[in-house]
Amino acid sequence: MVSKVALLTAGGFAPCLSSAIGGLIQRYTALAPDIEIIAYRYGYQGLLSGDYLTVTPEVRAHADVLHRFGGSPIGNSRVKLTNAKDLVKRGLVAEGVDPLKAAADRLTADGVDVLHTIGGDDTNTTAADLAAYLHENGYELTVVGLPKTIDNDVIPIRQSLGAWTAAEQGARFAQNIIGEHNSGSRMLIVHEVMGRHCGWLTAATARAYRAWLDTQEWVPGIGLSRDAWDVHGVYVPEAHLDLAAESDRLARVMDEIGSVNLFISEGAGLDTIVAELEESGEEVVRDPFGHVKIDKLNPGAWFAKKFAERLGAEKVMVQKSGYFSRAARANLADLELIRSMTELAVDCALRGEAGVIGHDEEQGDVLRAIEFSRIKGGKPFDIDEPWFVELLAGIGQPVTEKIAAH
């Protein structure tokens, strides 16, 4: 019997968090209005500190408003319950305290029967660690996760919440950025897109941007040319980049058009950049999960420097769409995906079925509660996808070989 439910959002933002919270509240209100709902503030940080909001009747009555906003009204944080050293440093647990026990004790004290986690692979595998700990210690808690990541890189989930919107918003961002292509002669514009290990978002953003180009009229005689507004290179972590060959190709574009526009995944060439920094003795900063802090490396600037030297660029601009995209409100496609997933999440919770909700690519794309043990991050983008091959052909970029060990 479920009497109390807790929600939390964690990790980086995605254009689905607010709407997913609203969807869960609406579904519980429709099916089981007597169930109490609380929301831990700032993800696992709020869980450890006992900081939560109570979902009141007024909130239930206006939960639909949450679909109109991006961000997360209850807040996020990057907290890993198995990284005790980091949690002690941040003052979230005392020295010598097992964070999983501290979280379990808090859930027990708060009387929570169901925990809904809305996050990426780190968020949901952390939830799995917590559920396993609780089970081993005699406290049954049903954990039902929702997959949030704009990278769309959670194994084995076909489509993560918020990724479609992020691509659409990245394309919108690019419209204004690439409008700068005539702000100087021999202009190089680098649009850095989020995606640490997976190039899906970069590719999807480029595709959405070029779809926008298809809807526009052009006046080449006055310099309003589609060629100049187009994407000239798309680089993702899964594909080998021949810097010399690409530089030769792009130099011809620069000579002909007078500008070059590139879409680069923040994870493209990451190993090369890290190796170069470590070889020079520079520190590579990492987060509590052990991930390299990409914002400290600035891959877009690294690529811009490499290409600028080879293209004879006179002016260079590097812009990042990630923070613009990830806090947007969900678009119609994502709203429908959120609706289907939140409805199933509540249904599963009420019957005690744990897992992460998603279309299971390893089981015929059926929407189901996928076992936590099968959830992993870093799903690579398949660069052999027909639409991506067509995209590269459309911009005159050779289809590059896959990186074998991604």
C-alpha positions in Angstrom: 0.0 0.0 0.0 1.5 3.3 -1.1 0.8 6.2 1.2 3.7 8.6 0.5 5.6 9.4 -2.6 8.8 11.5 -3.0 10.1 13.1 -6.2 13.5 14.5 -7.0 15.4 15.8 -10.1 19.1 15.5 -10.3 22.1 16.1 -12.6 22.1 18.7 -15.3 19.0 20.4 -16.6 17.0 19.1 -19.5 13.8 20.5 -21.1 11.5 18.0 -19.4 12.1 18.3 -15.6 9.3 20.8 -14.8 6.9 19.0 -17.1 7.8 15.6 -15.7 7.1 16.8 -12.2 3.8 18.2 -13.3 2.9 14.9 -15.1 3.6 12.8 -12.0 1.5 15.0 -9.8 -1.4 15.0 -12.2 -1.3 11.2 -12.6 -1.2 10.6 -8.9 -4.0 13.1 -8.3 -6.1 11.4 -11.0 -5.5 7.8 -9.7 -4.8 8.1 -6.0 -5.5 11.6 -4.7 -5.1 10.5 -1.1 -1.4 9.7 -1.6 0.9 12.3 0.0 3.6 13.7 -2.3 6.7 15.5 -1.3 9.6 16.8 -3.5 13.2 16.8 -2.2 14.9 20.1 -3.1 18.1 20.0 -5.1 18.1 16.3 -5.8 20.0 13.9 -3.5 21.3 16.9 -1.6 17.8 17.6 -0.3 17.3 13.9 0.4 20.4 13.8 2.6 19.5 17.1 4.4 15.8 16.5 4.7 15.0 19.5 2.7 11.7 19.0 0.9 8.5 20.7 -0.3 5.0 19.3 0.3 2.7 19.1 -2.7 -0.4 20.9 -1.5 -3.9 20.7 -2.9 -3.2 24.1 -4.5 -0.2 22.7 -6.2 -2.1 19.7 -7.4 -4.8 21.9 -8.9 -2.3 23.9 -10.8 0.2 21.2 -11.8 -0.6 21.7 -15.5 1.2 25.1 -15.3 4.5 23.2 -14.8 4.3 22.0 -18.5 4.8 25.6 -19.6 8.2 26.1 -18.0 11.7 24.7 -18.3 14.2 24.2 -15.5 13.2 22.4 -12.4 11.1 24.1 -9.8 12.4 21.8 -7.1 16.1 22.2 -8.0 18.9 20.0 -9.1 22.4 19.1 -7.8 25.2 16.7 -8.8 25.4 14.4 -5.8 26.6 10.8 -5.9 25.6 8.8 -2.8 28.5 6.4 -3.2 31.1 9.2 -3.2 31.4 9.7 0.6 34.6 11.9 0.3 32.8 14.5 -1.8 29.7 14.4 0.4 31.8 15.0 3.6 33.6 17.8 1.9 30.2 19.4 1.0 28.9 19.0 4.5 26.1 16.6 3.5 27.2 13.7 5.7 29.6 13.5 8.7 33.0 11.8 8.5 32.6 8.0 8.8 28.9 8.0 7.9 27.7 5.7 5.0 25.8 8.1 2.7 23.5 5.3 1.6 22.6 4.6 5.2 22.0 8.4 5.8 19.7 8.5 2.8 17.9 5.3 3.8 17.4 6.7 7.3 16.0 9.9 5.9 13.5 8.0 3.7 12.5 5.9 6.6 12.0 8.9 8.9 10.0 10.6 6.2 7.8 7.5 5.6 8.4 7.4 1.9 7.1 4.3 0.0 7.9 5.3 -3.6 10.8 7.5 -4.8 10.7 8.9 -8.3 14.0 10.0 -9.7 14.2 12.2 -12.8 17.7 12.2 -14.2 20.3 10.6 -16.4 22.2 7.4 -15.9 24.1 8.7 -12.9 20.9 9.7 -11.1 19.2 6.5 -11.8 22.1 4.2 -11.0 22.5 6.1 -7.8 18.8 5.3 -7.1 19.5 1.7 -7.9 22.3 1.7 -5.3 20.0 3.2 -2.8 17.1 0.8 -3.5 19.5 -2.2 -3.2 20.8 -0.9 0.2 17.3 -0.5 1.5 16.3 -3.9 0.3 19.4 -5.5 2.0 18.5 -3.8 5.2 14.8 -4.7 5.4 13.2 -1.5 4.1 11.3 -2.0 0.9 11.1 1.1 -1.3 9.9 1.2 -4.9 12.1 3.4 -7.0 10.8 4.4 -10.4 13.1 6.6 -12.5 12.5 8.7 -15.6 15.3 9.2 -18.1 16.5 12.8 -18.5 19.4 13.7 -20.7 19.7 16.0 -23.7 22.6 13.8 -24.9 20.1 10.9 -25.6 22.8 8.5 -24.4 21.1 6.2 -21.9 21.4 2.4 -22.6 19.0 0.8 -23.5 16.5 3.6 -23.8 15.6 4.7 -27.3 14.7 8.3 -26.6 15.4 10.3 -23.4 13.2 13.1 -22.2 14.2 16.6 -23.3 16.5 15.6 -26.1 14.2 16.5 -29.0 13.6 20.0 -27.5 17.3 20.5 -26.9 18.0 19.9 -30.5 15.3 22.3 -31.6 16.5 25.0 -29.2 20.1 24.5 -30.3 19.0 25.1 -33.9 17.2 28.2 -32.8 20.4 29.4 -31.0 22.4 28.7 -34.2 20.2 30.9 -36.3 21.4 34.1 -34.5 25.0 32.9 -34.1 25.5 32.0 -37.7 24.0 35.4 -38.6 27.4 36.7 -37.5 29.1 35.1 -40.5 29.5 38.4 -42.2 30.8 40.3 -39.1 34.3 40.0 -40.5 36.1 38.6 -43.5 37.3 35.0 -43.4 35.0 34.3 -40.4 35.1 31.0 -38.5 32.1 30.2 -36.3 32.2 27.2 -34.0 29.0 26.2 -32.4 29.8 23.9 -29.5 26.9 21.5 -28.6 26.6 19.5 -25.4 27.4 15.8 -25.6 30.3 14.4 -23.6 30.3 10.9 -25.1 27.5 10.9 -27.5 27.1 13.0 -30.7 23.4 12.5 -31.1 22.5 16.1 -29.9 25.1 17.7 -32.2 23.9 15.7 -35.2 20.2 16.3 -34.4 20.8 20.0 -33.8 22.5 20.3 -37.2 19.7 18.5 -38.8 17.1 20.7 -37.2 19.0 23.9 -38.2 19.3 22.7 -41.8 15.5 22.0 -41.8 15.0 25.6 -40.9 17.3 26.7 -43.8 15.0 24.7 -46.1 12.1 27.0 -45.1 13.8 30.3 -45.9 14.1 32.4 -49.0 17.5 33.7 -50.2 18.8 36.7 -52.1 22.4 35.7 -53.2 22.9 38.9 -55.2 23.0 41.0 -52.0 25.0 38.4 -50.0 22.1 36.6 -48.4 23.2 33.1 -49.5 22.2 29.7 -48.2 25.7 28.5 -48.7 27.0 31.1 -46.3 24.3 30.3 -43.7 24.8 26.5 -44.0 26.6 24.1 -41.7 30.0 23.2 -43.2 31.2 20.6 -40.7 29.7 18.4 -38.0 32.0 16.6 -35.6 31.0 14.0 -33.0 32.9 11.8 -30.5 32.0 8.6 -32.4 33.8 9.5 -35.6 37.4 9.8 -36.4 38.4 13.4 -37.4 41.2 13.7 -39.9 42.2 17.3 -39.0 44.5 17.7 -42.0 42.0 16.5 -44.6 39.1 18.5 -43.1 41.3 21.6 -42.9 42.0 21.3 -46.6 38.3 20.9 -47.4 37.2 23.7 -45.2 39.9 26.0 -46.5 38.3 25.6 -50.0 35.0 26.6 -48.4 36.5 29.6 -46.7 38.1 30.7 -50.0 34.8 30.3 -51.9 32.3 31.6 -49.4 34.3 33.8 -47.0 33.2 32.1 -43.9 32.9 28.6 -42.3 30.3 27.4 -39.8 31.0 24.3 -37.6 28.9 22.2 -35.2 31.1 20.4 -32.7 30.2 18.1 -29.9 31.9 19.0 -26.7 33.1 15.4 -26.5 34.6 15.4 -29.9 38.4 14.9 -29.6 38.1 15.0 -25.8 40.7 12.2 -25.3 43.2 14.1 -27.5 42.6 17.4 -25.7 43.0 15.7 -22.2 46.2 13.9 -23.3 47.7 17.1 -24.7 46.9 19.0 -21.4 48.3 16.2 -19.2 51.4 15.9 -21.3 52.0 19.6 -20.8 51.6 19.2 -17.0 48.2 21.0 -16.7 45.6 19.8 -14.2 42.5 18.2 -15.7 39.6 19.0 -13.3 36.9 16.3 -12.7 33.5 16.3 -11.1 32.3 14.0 -8.2 31.4 11.3 -10.8 35.0 11.3 -12.2 33.9 13.0 -15.4 36.2 15.6 -16.9 34.8 19.1 -16.4 34.4 20.0 -20.0 33.6 23.6 -19.3 37.1 23.9 -17.9 38.7 22.4 -21.0 36.7 24.5 -23.6 36.8 22.0 -26.5 35.2 24.5 -28.9 38.0 27.0 -28.4 40.6 24.2 -28.9 39.1 23.2 -32.2 38.7 26.8 -33.2 42.4 27.4 -32.7 43.4 24.3 -34.6 41.1 25.1 -37.6 41.7 28.9 -37.6 45.4 28.4 -38.1 44.8 26.1 -41.0 42.0 28.1 -42.7 43.6 31.5 -42.4 40.6 32.7 -40.4 40.8 36.5 -39.6 38.1 36.4 -37.1 36.9 33.5 -34.9 33.7 33.1 -32.8 33.0 30.2 -30.4 29.5 29.9 -29.0 27.9 27.2 -26.8 24.2 26.4 -27.0 24.0 24.0 -24.0 22.7 26.3 -21.3 20.3 28.0 -23.7 18.9 24.6 -24.8 18.8 22.6 -21.6 16.5 24.9 -19.5 13.9 25.4 -22.3 10.3 24.3 -21.9 9.5 21.0 -23.5 8.2 21.1 -27.1 5.1 19.2 -28.3 7.0 16.0 -29.1 8.7 15.9 -25.7 5.4 16.8 -23.9 3.8 13.7 -25.5 6.7 11.5 -24.5 6.7 12.9 -21.0 3.0 12.2 -20.7 3.3 8.6 -21.7 6.3 8.0 -19.4 4.9 9.7 -16.3 1.6 7.8 -16.7 3.4 4.5 -16.8 5.8 5.6 -14.0 2.9 6.1 -11.6 1.1 2.9 -12.8 4.3 0.9 -12.1 4.9 2.6 -8.7 1.3 1.8 -7.6 1.9 -1.9 -8.4 5.4 -2.0 -6.9 7.3 -2.4 -10.1 10.7 -0.7 -10.0 12.9 0.4 -12.9 13.6 3.3 -15.3 10.8 4.0 -17.7 11.7 4.0 -21.4 11.3 2.4 -24.7 13.6 -0.7 -24.3 15.7 -1.0 -27.5 16.8 -4.5 -26.4 13.2 -5.6 -26.1 11.4 -4.4 -29.2 11.2 -0.7 -28.2 8.4 -1.5 -25.8 7.7 1.2 -23.2 8.3 -0.4 -19.9 10.1 -0.2 -16.5 13.6 -1.2 -17.4 15.7 -3.0 -14.8 18.1 -0.7 -13.0 21.0 -3.2 -13.6 20.7 -2.7 -17.3 20.8 1.1 -17.2 24.1 2.6 -18.3 25.4 5.9 -19.7 27.5 6.7 -22.7 25.3 5.1 -25.5 27.2 6.0 -28.7 25.4 7.7 -31.6 25.3 5.5 -34.6 27.0 7.5 -37.4 25.7 5.1 -39.9 22.2 6.3 -39.3 20.8 7.1 -42.8 19.7 10.6 -41.8 23.2 11.4 -40.5 24.9 10.1 -43.6 22.5 12.2 -45.7 23.3 15.2 -43.5 27.0 14.9 -44.1 26.5 14.3 -47.8 24.4 17.5 -48.0 27.2 19.6 -46.6 29.9 18.0 -48.6 31.6 16.3 -45.6 33.0 12.8 -46.2 31.5 10.1 -44.0 34.3 9.4 -41.6 35.2 6.0 -40.0 33.9 5.1 -36.6 36.1 5.2 -33.6 36.4 1.5 -32.6 36.6 1.8 -28.9 34.3 4.6 -27.8 
